[in-house]
Amino acid sequence: MTDKQSAWRNPWVLGWITLLLVFISANVIMIYLAQGTSPGLVVPNYYERGQDYEKNLAKRLARDPGWTMVVEAPKVVDVGKPALWGFQVTQKDGVPVQPDAVTFHAYRPADHKADFSLPMQAVAPGRFQAEISFPLLGVWDILVSVRQGEEEFNQPHRISAGVK
């Protein structure tokens, strides 16, 4: 007769147990890292800001002046190297708009600590420029904010700094 071998000596059993342990270990590590680092993507008071969203969106669309706003991004955006960014704003008929202020906002989706804002300088009627340097490699959300009196209008743009 053959001796019964222990299941712990079978390579298939050992392989499945090893695979299960690796899976559980990886999940424990990911849970630990997720709790230990906050990406900062949650907006404070998200519930209050989300209430009446449709009503606020309708108000925003009703006061839209119909301007044409264009973000003029440089061809290459390198990390740590200043590049000239432009912005142009005109009315429906092509007449340049002279807003009170134009601000360049850069938001990093992965890390809110790297976000920054800079004012853009008028170089001609309806044309603005700023020299911008991005400190980190990766995706950035750009928002150029135009303030006219109490009203504020925004033009979004997305780039990848350091990617050619």
Secondary structure as UniProt FT lines:
FT   HELIX           7..9
FT   HELIX           11..36
FT   TURN            44..45
FT   HELIX           46..50
FT   TURN            51..52
FT   HELIX           53..62
FT   STRAND          68..72
FT   STRAND          83..90
FT   TURN            92..93
FT   STRAND          101..107
FT   TURN            109..110
FT   HELIX           112..114
FT   STRAND          116..119
FT   STRAND          121..124
FT   TURN            125..126
FT   STRAND          127..132
FT   STRAND          138..148
FT   TURN            149..150
FT   STRAND          151..161
//
